[in-house]
Amino acid sequence: MSRTLYTRLASLERVSEAARLASSAPWMDGSATEWLRQILNACGIERGETESLAGAFARALGITTQELKAHLQEIACGHD
């Protein structure tokens, strides 16, 4: 198989694993932190030495931690 096909397959496997983990709804039992770590790991995102989990999540989303905080505040207030 070609290198492009292997690369695409690996990407699809990461996305599939992330989707499987997301469907487990761990926030129901309070384990959302571990769930988020697993999702980031499945997507190939590793935390930096001094990076918070929120920082790694924001980086994975392609936004800053300040933007993530603003979005979460909007969601908490009921805004889209």
All heavy atoms as a GROMACS GRO file, in nm:
protein
  607
    1MET      N    1   0.084  -0.119   0.000
    1MET     CA    2   0.000   0.000   0.000
    1MET      C    3   0.088   0.124   0.000
    1MET      O    4   0.200   0.121   0.047
    1MET     CB    5  -0.088   0.003   0.124
    1MET     CG    6  -0.209  -0.085   0.116
    1MET     SD    7  -0.320  -0.046   0.251
    1MET     CE    8  -0.355  -0.209   0.306
    2SER      N    9   0.031   0.233  -0.046
    2SER     CA   10   0.109   0.356  -0.053
    2SER      C   11   0.118   0.422   0.085
    2SER      O   12   0.036   0.398   0.174
    2SER     CB   13   0.046   0.453  -0.152
    2SER     OG   14  -0.074   0.505  -0.100
    3ARG      N   15   0.219   0.504   0.101
    3ARG     CA   16   0.241   0.576   0.227
    3ARG      C   17   0.121   0.665   0.261
    3ARG      O   18   0.080   0.676   0.376
    3ARG     CB   19   0.369   0.658   0.216
    3ARG     CG   20   0.406   0.727   0.342
    3ARG     CD   21   0.539   0.804   0.321
    3ARG     NE   22   0.592   0.850   0.443
    3ARG     CZ   23   0.678   0.786   0.519
    3ARG    NH1   24   0.720   0.666   0.483
    3ARG    NH2   25   0.723   0.838   0.630
    4THR      N   26   0.062   0.728   0.159
    4THR     CA   27  -0.055   0.814   0.179
    4THR      C   28  -0.171   0.735   0.238
    4THR      O   29  -0.241   0.782   0.327
    4THR     CB   30  -0.098   0.879   0.046
    4THR    OG1   31   0.014   0.948  -0.009
    4THR    CG2   32  -0.213   0.973   0.064
    5LEU      N   33  -0.190   0.615   0.188
    5LEU     CA   34  -0.299   0.530   0.237
    5LEU      C   35  -0.276   0.491   0.383
    5LEU      O   36  -0.368   0.495   0.464
    5LEU     CB   37  -0.313   0.406   0.150
    5LEU     CG   38  -0.430   0.314   0.180
    5LEU    CD1   39  -0.561   0.390   0.174
    5LEU    CD2   40  -0.432   0.199   0.080
    6TYR      N   41  -0.152   0.456   0.418
    6TYR     CA   42  -0.120   0.424   0.557
    6TYR      C   43  -0.141   0.544   0.649
    6TYR      O   44  -0.194   0.530   0.758
    6TYR     CB   45   0.026   0.375   0.570
    6TYR     CG   46   0.045   0.231   0.533
    6TYR    CD1   47   0.125   0.195   0.425
    6TYR    CD2   48  -0.017   0.130   0.605
    6TYR    CE1   49   0.144   0.062   0.391
    6TYR    CE2   50   0.001  -0.004   0.571
    6TYR     CZ   51   0.082  -0.037   0.464
    6TYR     OH   52   0.099  -0.168   0.431
    7THR      N   53  -0.100   0.660   0.602
    7THR     CA   54  -0.118   0.782   0.681
    7THR      C   55  -0.266   0.810   0.704
    7THR      O   56  -0.308   0.841   0.815
    7THR     CB   57  -0.052   0.902   0.609
    7THR    OG1   58   0.086   0.873   0.590
    7THR    CG2   59  -0.066   1.029   0.691
    8ARG      N   60  -0.346   0.797   0.599
    8ARG     CA   61  -0.490   0.820   0.611
    8ARG      C   62  -0.554   0.717   0.703
    8ARG      O   63  -0.639   0.751   0.785
    8ARG     CB   64  -0.554   0.814   0.472
    8ARG     CG   65  -0.702   0.835   0.470
    8ARG     CD   66  -0.739   0.976   0.508
    8ARG     NE   67  -0.883   0.990   0.500
    8ARG     CZ   68  -0.956   1.055   0.588
    8ARG    NH1   69  -0.900   1.118   0.687
    8ARG    NH2   70  -1.086   1.061   0.575
    9LEU      N   71  -0.514   0.593   0.691
    9LEU     CA   72  -0.567   0.487   0.776
    9LEU      C   73  -0.535   0.514   0.923
    9LEU      O   74  -0.621   0.500   1.010
    9LEU     CB   75  -0.512   0.351   0.734
    9LEU     CG   76  -0.562   0.230   0.811
    9LEU    CD1   77  -0.713   0.220   0.804
    9LEU    CD2   78  -0.499   0.103   0.758
   10ALA      N   79  -0.412   0.556   0.951
   10ALA     CA   80  -0.374   0.588   1.089
   10ALA      C   81  -0.458   0.704   1.142
   10ALA      O   82  -0.502   0.702   1.257
   10ALA     CB   83  -0.225   0.623   1.096
   11SER      N   84  -0.482   0.802   1.060
   11SER     CA   85  -0.565   0.916   1.100
   11SER      C   86  -0.708   0.871   1.130
   11SER      O   87  -0.767   0.912   1.231
   11SER     CB   88  -0.566   1.021   0.989
   11SER     OG   89  -0.653   1.126   1.020
   12LEU      N   90  -0.764   0.788   1.045
   12LEU     CA   91  -0.899   0.737   1.068
   12LEU      C   92  -0.907   0.652   1.194
   12LEU      O   93  -1.008   0.657   1.266
   12LEU     CB   94  -0.946   0.656   0.947
   12LEU     CG   95  -0.977   0.736   0.821
   12LEU    CD1   96  -1.003   0.643   0.704
   12LEU    CD2   97  -1.094   0.828   0.844
   13GLU      N   98  -0.803   0.576   1.223
   13GLU     CA   99  -0.801   0.495   1.345
   13GLU      C  100  -0.800   0.585   1.468
   13GLU      O  101  -0.869   0.557   1.566
   13GLU     CB  102  -0.681   0.401   1.345
   13GLU     CG  103  -0.697   0.286   1.248
   13GLU     CD  104  -0.572   0.201   1.237
   13GLU    OE1  105  -0.463   0.245   1.278
   13GLU    OE2  106  -0.585   0.088   1.185
   14ARG      N  107  -0.724   0.695   1.464
   14ARG     CA  108  -0.721   0.788   1.578
   14ARG      C  109  -0.858   0.853   1.598
   14ARG      O  110  -0.907   0.863   1.710
   14ARG     CB  111  -0.615   0.896   1.557
   14ARG     CG  112  -0.474   0.850   1.584
   14ARG     CD  113  -0.376   0.966   1.593
   14ARG     NE  114  -0.378   1.052   1.476
   14ARG     CZ  115  -0.308   1.033   1.366
   14ARG    NH1  116  -0.227   0.929   1.356
   14ARG    NH2  117  -0.317   1.118   1.266
   15VAL      N  118  -0.921   0.894   1.488
   15VAL     CA  119  -1.053   0.956   1.496
   15VAL      C  120  -1.155   0.856   1.548
   15VAL      O  121  -1.240   0.889   1.633
   15VAL     CB  122  -1.096   1.013   1.359
   15VAL    CG1  123  -1.242   1.053   1.359
   15VAL    CG2  124  -1.008   1.130   1.321
   16SER      N  125  -1.147   0.733   1.501
   16SER     CA  126  -1.239   0.629   1.546
   16SER      C  127  -1.223   0.603   1.696
   16SER      O  128  -1.323   0.590   1.769
   16SER     CB  129  -1.214   0.500   1.467
   16SER     OG  130  -1.294   0.396   1.517
   17GLU      N  131  -1.099   0.597   1.743
   17GLU     CA  132  -1.074   0.576   1.885
   17GLU      C  133  -1.127   0.693   1.967
   17GLU      O  134  -1.188   0.675   2.072
   17GLU     CB  135  -0.924   0.557   1.911
   17GLU     CG  136  -0.886   0.544   2.056
   17GLU     CD  137  -0.940   0.417   2.123
   17GLU    OE1  138  -0.992   0.329   2.053
   17GLU    OE2  139  -0.929   0.408   2.246
   18ALA      N  140  -1.107   0.815   1.918
   18ALA     CA  141  -1.158   0.933   1.987
   18ALA      C  142  -1.310   0.930   1.994
   18ALA      O  143  -1.370   0.960   2.098
   18ALA     CB  144  -1.110   1.060   1.918
   19ALA      N  145  -1.375   0.890   1.886
   19ALA     CA  146  -1.521   0.882   1.884
   19ALA      C  147  -1.570   0.775   1.981
   19ALA      O  148  -1.671   0.794   2.051
   19ALA     CB  149  -1.570   0.853   1.743
   20ARG      N  150  -1.500   0.662   1.986
   20ARG     CA  151  -1.539   0.556   2.080
   20ARG      C  152  -1.529   0.605   2.224
   20ARG      O  153  -1.618   0.584   2.305
   20ARG     CB  154  -1.449   0.434   2.061
   20ARG     CG  155  -1.491   0.314   2.146
   20ARG     CD  156  -1.389   0.202   2.143
   20ARG     NE  157  -1.262   0.237   2.204
   20ARG     CZ  158  -1.242   0.248   2.336
   20ARG    NH1  159  -1.340   0.229   2.421
   20ARG    NH2  160  -1.122   0.279   2.386
   21LEU      N  161  -1.421   0.675   2.254
   21LEU     CA  162  -1.404   0.727   2.389
   21LEU      C  163  -1.508   0.834   2.421
   21LEU      O  164  -1.560   0.840   2.532
   21LEU     CB  165  -1.263   0.783   2.407
   21LEU     CG  166  -1.150   0.681   2.409
   21LEU    CD1  167  -1.015   0.751   2.402
   21LEU    CD2  168  -1.159   0.593   2.531
   22ALA      N  169  -1.539   0.917   2.324
   22ALA     CA  170  -1.637   1.024   2.345
   22ALA      C  171  -1.775   0.969   2.374
   22ALA      O  172  -1.852   1.028   2.449
   22ALA     CB  173  -1.641   1.116   2.224
   23SER      N  174  -1.807   0.855   2.316
   23SER     CA  175  -1.941   0.799   2.334
   23SER      C  176  -1.961   0.734   2.471
   23SER      O  177  -2.072   0.696   2.506
   23SER     CB  178  -1.971   0.697   2.224
   23SER     OG  179  -1.887   0.584   2.238
   24SER      N  180  -1.854   0.723   2.549
   24SER     CA  181  -1.866   0.656   2.679
   24SER      C  182  -1.925   0.745   2.788
   24SER      O  183  -1.954   0.697   2.897
   24SER     CB  184  -1.730   0.603   2.724
   24SER     OG  185  -1.641   0.710   2.746
   25ALA      N  186  -1.942   0.874   2.762
   25ALA     CA  187  -2.006   0.969   2.854
   25ALA      C  188  -1.950   0.964   2.996
   25ALA      O  189  -2.025   0.950   3.092
   25ALA     CB  190  -2.156   0.949   2.855
   26PRO      N  191  -1.820   0.982   3.016
   26PRO     CA  192  -1.763   0.975   3.150
   26PRO      C  193  -1.798   1.092   3.239
   26PRO      O  194  -1.786   1.082   3.359
   26PRO     CB  195  -1.613   0.972   3.124
   26PRO     CG  196  -1.599   1.047   2.998
   26PRO     CD  197  -1.721   1.011   2.917
   27TRP      N  198  -1.844   1.203   3.180
   27TRP     CA  199  -1.879   1.318   3.263
   27TRP      C  200  -1.995   1.286   3.355
   27TRP      O  201  -2.017   1.355   3.452
   27TRP     CB  202  -1.911   1.439   3.176
   27TRP     CG  203  -2.011   1.409   3.070
   27TRP    CD1  204  -2.147   1.413   3.082
   27TRP    CD2  205  -1.984   1.365   2.938
   27TRP    NE1  206  -2.207   1.375   2.964
   27TRP    CE2  207  -2.109   1.346   2.875
   27TRP    CE3  208  -1.868   1.341   2.867
   27TRP    CZ2  209  -2.119   1.303   2.743
   27TRP    CZ3  210  -1.880   1.299   2.736
   27TRP    CH2  211  -2.003   1.281   2.675
   28MET      N  212  -2.066   1.178   3.327
   28MET     CA  213  -2.177   1.139   3.413
   28MET      C  214  -2.129   1.094   3.550
   28MET      O  215  -2.198   1.112   3.649
   28MET     CB  216  -2.258   1.026   3.348
   28MET     CG  217  -2.322   1.067   3.218
   28MET     SD  218  -2.434   1.203   3.244
   28MET     CE  219  -2.562   1.158   3.135
   29ASP      N  220  -2.010   1.034   3.557
   29ASP     CA  221  -1.960   0.987   3.686
   29ASP      C  222  -1.845   1.073   3.739
   29ASP      O  223  -1.777   1.035   3.833
   29ASP     CB  224  -1.919   0.840   3.678
   29ASP     CG  225  -1.800   0.816   3.586
   29ASP    OD1  226  -1.741   0.914   3.538
   29ASP    OD2  227  -1.767   0.699   3.563
   30GLY      N  228  -1.821   1.188   3.676
   30GLY     CA  229  -1.721   1.281   3.726
   30GLY      C  230  -1.579   1.254   3.679
   30GLY      O  231  -1.486   1.316   3.728
   31SER      N  232  -1.560   1.167   3.584
   31SER     CA  233  -1.425   1.135   3.538
   31SER      C  234  -1.390   1.204   3.407
   31SER      O  235  -1.317   1.152   3.325
   31SER     CB  236  -1.409   0.984   3.524
   31SER     OG  237  -1.498   0.935   3.426
   32ALA      N  238  -1.442   1.324   3.385
   32ALA     CA  239  -1.421   1.395   3.260
   32ALA      C  240  -1.274   1.427   3.236
   32ALA      O  241  -1.230   1.430   3.121
   32ALA     CB  242  -1.504   1.522   3.256
   33THR      N  243  -1.198   1.450   3.340
   33THR     CA  244  -1.057   1.483   3.323
   33THR      C  245  -0.982   1.367   3.259
   33THR      O  246  -0.908   1.386   3.162
   33THR     CB  247  -0.992   1.518   3.460
   33THR    OG1  248  -1.063   1.629   3.516
   33THR    CG2  249  -0.847   1.553   3.444
   34GLU      N  250  -1.002   1.247   3.310
   34GLU     CA  251  -0.936   1.131   3.252
   34GLU      C  252  -0.986   1.105   3.111
   34GLU      O  253  -0.909   1.070   3.022
   34GLU     CB  254  -0.958   1.006   3.340
   34GLU     CG  255  -0.886   0.884   3.289
   34GLU     CD  256  -0.736   0.902   3.272
   34GLU    OE1  257  -0.675   0.978   3.350
   34GLU    OE2  258  -0.680   0.839   3.180
   35TRP      N  259  -1.114   1.125   3.088
   35TRP     CA  260  -1.172   1.109   2.956
   35TRP      C  261  -1.106   1.204   2.856
   35TRP      O  262  -1.068   1.164   2.746
   35TRP     CB  263  -1.322   1.134   2.964
   35TRP     CG  264  -1.393   1.142   2.833
   35TRP    CD1  265  -1.433   1.039   2.754
   35TRP    CD2  266  -1.432   1.261   2.765
   35TRP    NE1  267  -1.496   1.087   2.641
   35TRP    CE2  268  -1.496   1.223   2.646
   35TRP    CE3  269  -1.420   1.397   2.794
   35TRP    CZ2  270  -1.546   1.315   2.556
   35TRP    CZ3  271  -1.470   1.489   2.704
   35TRP    CH2  272  -1.532   1.448   2.586
   36LEU      N  273  -1.088   1.330   2.897
   36LEU     CA  274  -1.026   1.429   2.809
   36LEU      C  275  -0.881   1.391   2.779
   36LEU      O  276  -0.836   1.402   2.665
   36LEU     CB  277  -1.034   1.568   2.871
   36LEU     CG  278  -0.980   1.682   2.786
   36LEU    CD1  279  -1.046   1.686   2.649
   36LEU    CD2  280  -0.999   1.814   2.858
   37ARG      N  281  -0.810   1.343   2.880
   37ARG     CA  282  -0.672   1.296   2.857
   37ARG      C  283  -0.669   1.183   2.753
   37ARG      O  284  -0.584   1.180   2.664
   37ARG     CB  285  -0.610   1.245   2.988
   37ARG     CG  286  -0.561   1.352   3.078
   37ARG     CD  287  -0.481   1.290   3.194
   37ARG     NE  288  -0.452   1.391   3.290
   37ARG     CZ  289  -0.511   1.406   3.408
   37ARG    NH1  290  -0.602   1.320   3.447
   37ARG    NH2  291  -0.479   1.504   3.489
   38GLN      N  292  -0.762   1.090   2.764
   38GLN     CA  293  -0.768   0.978   2.670
   38GLN      C  294  -0.800   1.026   2.529
   38GLN      O  295  -0.742   0.976   2.432
   38GLN     CB  296  -0.869   0.874   2.716
   38GLN     CG  297  -0.828   0.801   2.841
   38GLN     CD  298  -0.935   0.705   2.890
   38GLN    OE1  299  -1.042   0.694   2.832
   38GLN    NE2  300  -0.907   0.638   3.001
   39ILE      N  301  -0.892   1.119   2.518
   39ILE     CA  302  -0.929   1.174   2.387
   39ILE      C  303  -0.808   1.242   2.324
   39ILE      O  304  -0.777   1.220   2.207
   39ILE     CB  305  -1.046   1.274   2.399
   39ILE    CG1  306  -1.174   1.203   2.440
   39ILE    CG2  307  -1.064   1.353   2.268
   39ILE    CD1  308  -1.231   1.112   2.335
   40LEU      N  309  -0.739   1.326   2.400
   40LEU     CA  310  -0.621   1.395   2.348
   40LEU      C  311  -0.514   1.295   2.305
   40LEU      O  312  -0.453   1.309   2.199
   40LEU     CB  313  -0.567   1.494   2.450
   40LEU     CG  314  -0.655   1.616   2.478
   40LEU    CD1  315  -0.598   1.699   2.592
   40LEU    CD2  316  -0.672   1.701   2.354
   41ASN      N  317  -0.491   1.193   2.387
   41ASN     CA  318  -0.392   1.091   2.353
   41ASN      C  319  -0.432   1.017   2.225
   41ASN      O  320  -0.348   0.988   2.140
   41ASN     CB  321  -0.373   0.991   2.467
   41ASN     CG  322  -0.294   1.050   2.581
   41ASN    OD1  323  -0.220   1.146   2.564
   41ASN    ND2  324  -0.310   0.993   2.699
   42ALA      N  325  -0.560   0.985   2.211
   42ALA     CA  326  -0.607   0.914   2.093
   42ALA      C  327  -0.590   0.999   1.967
   42ALA      O  328  -0.572   0.945   1.858
   42ALA     CB  329  -0.754   0.875   2.109
   43CYS      N  330  -0.594   1.130   1.983
   43CYS     CA  331  -0.576   1.221   1.870
   43CYS      C  332  -0.429   1.257   1.848
   43CYS      O  333  -0.397   1.335   1.760
   43CYS     CB  334  -0.656   1.348   1.892
   43CYS     SG  335  -0.834   1.321   1.886
   44GLY      N  336  -0.342   1.202   1.931
   44GLY     CA  337  -0.199   1.228   1.915
   44GLY      C  338  -0.153   1.359   1.975
   44GLY      O  339  -0.046   1.409   1.941
   45ILE      N  340  -0.232   1.417   2.065
   45ILE     CA  341  -0.197   1.543   2.130
   45ILE      C  342  -0.134   1.512   2.265
   45ILE      O  343  -0.195   1.448   2.349
   45ILE     CB  344  -0.321   1.633   2.152
   45ILE    CG1  345  -0.397   1.655   2.021
   45ILE    CG2  346  -0.283   1.763   2.219
   45ILE    CD1  347  -0.322   1.734   1.917
   46GLU      N  348  -0.011   1.559   2.284
   46GLU     CA  349   0.058   1.538   2.411
   46GLU      C  350   0.073   1.672   2.482
   46GLU      O  351   0.100   1.774   2.418
   46GLU     CB  352   0.195   1.477   2.389
   46GLU     CG  353   0.188   1.336   2.333
   46GLU     CD  354   0.325   1.273   2.319
   46GLU    OE1  355   0.420   1.321   2.385
   46GLU    OE2  356   0.337   1.177   2.242
   47ARG      N  357   0.055   1.670   2.614
   47ARG     CA  358   0.072   1.792   2.692
   47ARG      C  359   0.219   1.827   2.701
   47ARG      O  360   0.305   1.741   2.715
   47ARG     CB  361   0.018   1.773   2.834
   47ARG     CG  362  -0.131   1.770   2.841
   47ARG     CD  363  -0.185   1.739   2.976
   47ARG     NE  364  -0.126   1.819   3.082
   47ARG     CZ  365  -0.143   1.793   3.211
   47ARG    NH1  366  -0.216   1.691   3.248
   47ARG    NH2  367  -0.087   1.869   3.302
   48GLY      N  368   0.247   1.956   2.694
   48GLY     CA  369   0.383   2.003   2.714
   48GLY      C  370   0.421   1.992   2.861
   48GLY      O  371   0.334   1.969   2.947
   49GLU      N  372   0.549   2.008   2.892
   49GLU     CA  373   0.596   1.993   3.030
   49GLU      C  374   0.522   2.085   3.127
   49GLU      O  375   0.490   2.045   3.238
   49GLU     CB  376   0.746   2.021   3.038
   49GLU     CG  377   0.831   1.908   2.988
   49GLU     CD  378   0.979   1.937   3.011
   49GLU    OE1  379   1.013   2.011   3.105
   49GLU    OE2  380   1.058   1.884   2.933
   50THR      N  381   0.497   2.208   3.086
   50THR     CA  382   0.432   2.304   3.175
   50THR      C  383   0.290   2.338   3.131
   50THR      O  384   0.230   2.431   3.182
   50THR     CB  385   0.515   2.434   3.182
   50THR    OG1  386   0.524   2.490   3.050
   50THR    CG2  387   0.654   2.408   3.238
   51GLU      N  388   0.237   2.260   3.037
   51GLU     CA  389   0.105   2.288   2.981
   51GLU      C  390  -0.005   2.221   3.063
   51GLU      O  391   0.007   2.105   3.102
   51GLU     CB  392   0.100   2.237   2.836
   51GLU     CG  393  -0.024   2.274   2.762
   51GLU     CD  394  -0.018   2.230   2.617
   51GLU    OE1  395   0.031   2.118   2.590
   51GLU    OE2  396  -0.062   2.307   2.531
   52SER      N  397  -0.111   2.296   3.087
   52SER     CA  398  -0.226   2.239   3.158
   52SER      C  399  -0.308   2.153   3.062
   52SER      O  400  -0.290   2.159   2.940
   52SER     CB  401  -0.314   2.352   3.213
   52SER     OG  402  -0.376   2.422   3.105
   53LEU      N  403  -0.397   2.075   3.118
   53LEU     CA  404  -0.486   1.993   3.036
   53LEU      C  405  -0.574   2.084   2.950
   53LEU      O  406  -0.595   2.057   2.832
   53LEU     CB  407  -0.572   1.903   3.124
   53LEU     CG  408  -0.664   1.806   3.053
   53LEU    CD1  409  -0.586   1.713   2.961
   53LEU    CD2  410  -0.744   1.724   3.154
   54ALA      N  411  -0.620   2.194   3.008
   54ALA     CA  412  -0.701   2.290   2.932
   54ALA      C  413  -0.619   2.352   2.819
   54ALA      O  414  -0.671   2.373   2.709
   54ALA     CB  415  -0.755   2.399   3.024
   55GLY      N  416  -0.493   2.379   2.845
   55GLY     CA  417  -0.406   2.434   2.742
   55GLY      C  418  -0.387   2.337   2.626
   55GLY      O  419  -0.390   2.376   2.509
   56ALA      N  420  -0.368   2.209   2.658
   56ALA     CA  421  -0.353   2.107   2.554
   56ALA      C  422  -0.483   2.093   2.474
   56ALA      O  423  -0.481   2.078   2.352
   56ALA     CB  424  -0.314   1.974   2.615
   57PHE      N  425  -0.596   2.100   2.544
   57PHE     CA  426  -0.726   2.090   2.477
   57PHE      C  427  -0.747   2.208   2.384
   57PHE      O  428  -0.788   2.191   2.269
   57PHE     CB  429  -0.837   2.083   2.582
   57PHE     CG  430  -0.975   2.069   2.526
   57PHE    CD1  431  -1.006   1.968   2.437
   57PHE    CD2  432  -1.076   2.156   2.563
   57PHE    CE1  433  -1.134   1.954   2.385
   57PHE    CE2  434  -1.204   2.142   2.513
   57PHE     CZ  435  -1.234   2.042   2.424
   58ALA      N  436  -0.715   2.328   2.431
   58ALA     CA  437  -0.728   2.448   2.347
   58ALA      C  438  -0.638   2.437   2.224
   58ALA      O  439  -0.680   2.467   2.112
   58ALA     CB  440  -0.693   2.573   2.428
   59ARG      N  441  -0.515   2.392   2.244
   59ARG     CA  442  -0.422   2.376   2.132
   59ARG      C  443  -0.477   2.276   2.032
   59ARG      O  444  -0.468   2.296   1.910
   59ARG     CB  445  -0.285   2.332   2.184
   59ARG     CG  446  -0.179   2.322   2.078
   59ARG     CD  447  -0.040   2.304   2.138
   59ARG     NE  448  -0.030   2.208   2.245
   59ARG     CZ  449  -0.013   2.077   2.229
   59ARG    NH1  450  -0.005   2.026   2.108
   59ARG    NH2  451  -0.003   1.997   2.334
   60ALA      N  452  -0.536   2.166   2.080
   60ALA     CA  453  -0.596   2.066   1.991
   60ALA      C  454  -0.710   2.126   1.910
   60ALA      O  455  -0.731   2.088   1.794
   60ALA     CB  456  -0.646   1.946   2.072
   61LEU      N  457  -0.781   2.220   1.969
   61LEU     CA  458  -0.891   2.287   1.899
   61LEU      C  459  -0.843   2.398   1.807
   61LEU      O  460  -0.920   2.451   1.727
   61LEU     CB  461  -0.990   2.346   2.001
   61LEU     CG  462  -1.066   2.247   2.087
   61LEU    CD1  463  -1.145   2.320   2.194
   61LEU    CD2  464  -1.156   2.160   2.001
   62GLY      N  465  -0.715   2.435   1.821
   62GLY     CA  466  -0.660   2.542   1.738
   62GLY      C  467  -0.693   2.681   1.788
   62GLY      O  468  -0.697   2.776   1.709
   63ILE      N  469  -0.718   2.692   1.919
   63ILE     CA  470  -0.749   2.822   1.978
   63ILE      C  471  -0.660   2.844   2.100
   63ILE      O  472  -0.592   2.753   2.145
   63ILE     CB  473  -0.899   2.833   2.018
   63ILE    CG1  474  -0.935   2.726   2.124
   63ILE    CG2  475  -0.988   2.820   1.895
   63ILE    CD1  476  -1.078   2.738   2.175
   64THR      N  477  -0.665   2.965   2.154
   64THR     CA  478  -0.588   2.995   2.275
   64THR      C  479  -0.667   2.953   2.398
   64THR      O  480  -0.789   2.932   2.391
   64THR     CB  481  -0.557   3.146   2.287
   64THR    OG1  482  -0.680   3.217   2.305
   64THR    CG2  483  -0.485   3.198   2.163
   65THR      N  484  -0.599   2.946   2.511
   65THR     CA  485  -0.669   2.912   2.635
   65THR      C  486  -0.769   3.020   2.673
   65THR      O  487  -0.874   2.990   2.729
   65THR     CB  488  -0.570   2.888   2.751
   65THR    OG1  489  -0.484   3.000   2.763
   65THR    CG2  490  -0.489   2.763   2.729
   66GLN      N  491  -0.738   3.144   2.640
   66GLN     CA  492  -0.831   3.254   2.667
   66GLN      C  493  -0.959   3.239   2.584
   66GLN      O  494  -1.070   3.262   2.634
   66GLN     CB  495  -0.765   3.390   2.639
   66GLN     CG  496  -0.654   3.426   2.735
   66GLN     CD  497  -0.521   3.360   2.700
   66GLN    OE1  498  -0.503   3.304   2.592
   66GLN    NE2  499  -0.427   3.365   2.792
   67GLU      N  500  -0.942   3.199   2.458
   67GLU     CA  501  -1.060   3.176   2.373
   67GLU      C  502  -1.142   3.058   2.424
   67GLU      O  503  -1.266   3.064   2.425
   67GLU     CB  504  -1.017   3.150   2.228
   67GLU     CG  505  -0.961   3.273   2.158
   67GLU     CD  506  -0.901   3.240   2.023
   67GLU    OE1  507  -0.827   3.141   2.013
   67GLU    OE2  508  -0.929   3.316   1.928
   68LEU      N  509  -1.074   2.953   2.470
   68LEU     CA  510  -1.145   2.838   2.527
   68LEU      C  511  -1.225   2.880   2.649
   68LEU      O  512  -1.343   2.845   2.662
   68LEU     CB  513  -1.046   2.727   2.564
   68LEU     CG  514  -1.106   2.605   2.634
   68LEU    CD1  515  -1.210   2.536   2.546
   68LEU    CD2  516  -0.996   2.508   2.674
   69LYS      N  517  -1.163   2.957   2.736
   69LYS     CA  518  -1.233   3.006   2.856
   69LYS      C  519  -1.355   3.088   2.818
   69LYS      O  520  -1.463   3.070   2.876
   69LYS     CB  521  -1.138   3.088   2.942
   69LYS     CG  522  -1.199   3.138   3.070
   69LYS     CD  523  -1.098   3.214   3.154
   69LYS     CE  524  -1.161   3.266   3.281
   69LYS     NZ  525  -1.065   3.341   3.363
   70ALA      N  526  -1.341   3.175   2.720
   70ALA     CA  527  -1.454   3.258   2.676
   70ALA      C  528  -1.567   3.172   2.621
   70ALA      O  529  -1.685   3.196   2.652
   70ALA     CB  530  -1.407   3.359   2.571
   71HIS      N  531  -1.532   3.071   2.540
   71HIS     CA  532  -1.635   2.981   2.485
   71HIS      C  533  -1.706   2.904   2.596
   71HIS      O  534  -1.829   2.890   2.593
   71HIS     CB  535  -1.573   2.882   2.386
   71HIS     CG  536  -1.536   2.942   2.255
   71HIS    ND1  537  -1.626   2.997   2.167
   71HIS    CD2  538  -1.414   2.957   2.195
   71HIS    CE1  539  -1.566   3.041   2.060
   71HIS    NE2  540  -1.435   3.019   2.075
   72LEU      N  541  -1.630   2.854   2.692
   72LEU     CA  542  -1.692   2.780   2.802
   72LEU      C  543  -1.782   2.870   2.886
   72LEU      O  544  -1.889   2.826   2.932
   72LEU     CB  545  -1.584   2.714   2.889
   72LEU     CG  546  -1.506   2.602   2.820
   72LEU    CD1  547  -1.391   2.555   2.910
   72LEU    CD2  548  -1.595   2.487   2.780
   73GLN      N  549  -1.743   2.995   2.906
   73GLN     CA  550  -1.828   3.089   2.980
   73GLN      C  551  -1.956   3.117   2.904
   73GLN      O  552  -2.063   3.126   2.964
   73GLN     CB  553  -1.752   3.218   3.008
   73GLN     CG  554  -1.646   3.202   3.114
   73GLN     CD  555  -1.561   3.326   3.134
   73GLN    OE1  556  -1.548   3.409   3.044
   73GLN    NE2  557  -1.500   3.338   3.250
   74GLU      N  558  -1.946   3.130   2.771
   74GLU     CA  559  -2.066   3.152   2.690
   74GLU      C  560  -2.161   3.033   2.700
   74GLU      O  561  -2.281   3.049   2.713
   74GLU     CB  562  -2.028   3.175   2.544
   74GLU     CG  563  -1.965   3.309   2.518
   74GLU     CD  564  -1.920   3.325   2.374
   74GLU    OE1  565  -1.949   3.235   2.290
   74GLU    OE2  566  -1.854   3.425   2.345
   75ILE      N  567  -2.104   2.912   2.697
   75ILE     CA  568  -2.187   2.792   2.707
   75ILE      C  569  -2.254   2.786   2.845
   75ILE      O  570  -2.373   2.755   2.856
   75ILE     CB  571  -2.101   2.666   2.683
   75ILE    CG1  572  -2.057   2.660   2.537
   75ILE    CG2  573  -2.178   2.540   2.723
   75ILE    CD1  574  -1.951   2.558   2.508
   76ALA      N  575  -2.178   2.818   2.949
   76ALA     CA  576  -2.233   2.815   3.085
   76ALA      C  577  -2.346   2.916   3.102
   76ALA      O  578  -2.439   2.893   3.179
   76ALA     CB  579  -2.122   2.842   3.187
   77CYS      N  580  -2.338   3.026   3.028
   77CYS     CA  581  -2.442   3.131   3.036
   77CYS      C  582  -2.558   3.105   2.942
   77CYS      O  583  -2.653   3.182   2.937
   77CYS     CB  584  -2.381   3.268   3.007
   77CYS     SG  585  -2.266   3.323   3.135
   78GLY      N  586  -2.549   2.997   2.863
   78GLY     CA  587  -2.658   2.962   2.774
   78GLY      C  588  -2.652   3.027   2.638
   78GLY      O  589  -2.750   3.026   2.564
   79HIS      N  590  -2.537   3.083   2.601
   79HIS     CA  591  -2.520   3.142   2.469
   79HIS      C  592  -2.453   3.041   2.378
   79HIS      O  593  -2.378   2.956   2.421
   79HIS     CB  594  -2.434   3.270   2.476
   79HIS     CG  595  -2.492   3.373   2.565
   79HIS    ND1  596  -2.448   3.395   2.693
   79HIS    CD2  597  -2.592   3.462   2.544
   79HIS    CE1  598  -2.517   3.492   2.748
   79HIS    NE2  599  -2.605   3.535   2.660
   80ASP      N  600  -2.478   3.054   2.248
   80ASP     CA  601  -2.416   2.962   2.151
   80ASP      C  602  -2.280   3.010   2.110
   80ASP      O  603  -2.244   3.101   2.066
   80ASP     CB  604  -2.505   2.942   2.027
   80ASP     CG  605  -2.625   2.857   2.063
   80ASP    OD1  606  -2.620   2.784   2.162
   80ASP    OD2  607  -2.724   2.866   1.989
   0.00000   0.00000   0.00000
